[in-house]
Amino acid sequence: MIDTRTAPYAIFALRLALGALFLAHAGLKIFVFTPAGTAQFFASLGLPGGLAYVTILWELLGAAALILGILPRLAALALVPVMLGTIFTVHGPAGFWFTNPNGGWEYPAFWTLSLVVLAGLGNGAFALKPTLGRAGAVSYAG
């Protein structure tokens, strides 16, 4: 049974947590590794270096959308490819455990699943622009 009194606030907490994580990871790429350094790292993986700038922007926009509640269900789904990219290019080859060198895929996989769960649950409380459901109705817990 879903407690419809508390579910919107739980979804809101999940939305904030996921948004904060993306904000932190974008900040890491900007302030610690630098965008140019991140582009070099992407190139070392055989990816186009310019994809690093797209990834940073996508993480920032996705974080803002999740935190503010701007089409949060769609924002969550739009961030899934970023996480799958990290699994297949960096963390997947390192094995399962995130404590392995280069980090394993357990944490990014959990993060990906959390985004999918958020998209399935609804907008949560305090969404500024909820994602619409069928026939224009606002989604559950939105």
C-alpha positions, 0 to 999 in steps of 0.5 A: 500500500502506498501512503498517499499522505507521505509519498509526495514528500518522499518523492520530493526527497528523492528528487532533491537527493538525485539533483544534488548528486548531479550538481555535485558531479557537475561541480567536480567536473568544473571545479576539480577536473576542469572542463578541459581536463574532463574533455581530455579524460573523455578523449582517453576513453575513446569518446569525443572530447566535446562530449564532456562539455555536453555531459557537464551541461546535461548534468547541470540542467538535469540537476536544476530540473530535479531540484526545482521540479521542472518536468521532473519525471522527464528530467529523470529519464533524460539523465539515464543515458548519462548514467548508462554512459558512465557504466559502459565506458568507465565503471563497467570495465572496473567490475561490480564493486565501487571500491575497485580502481576506477570505481565499479558499476554498482553505484552508477547502476543504483543511481540509474535505477533511482532515476527510473524509479523517480520517473515511475513514481511521479513528480513529488511535492513542490514541483514547479512544473509537474510532468503531465500524465495521460489526458493532461492530468498531473501525475500521481503525487504531483 
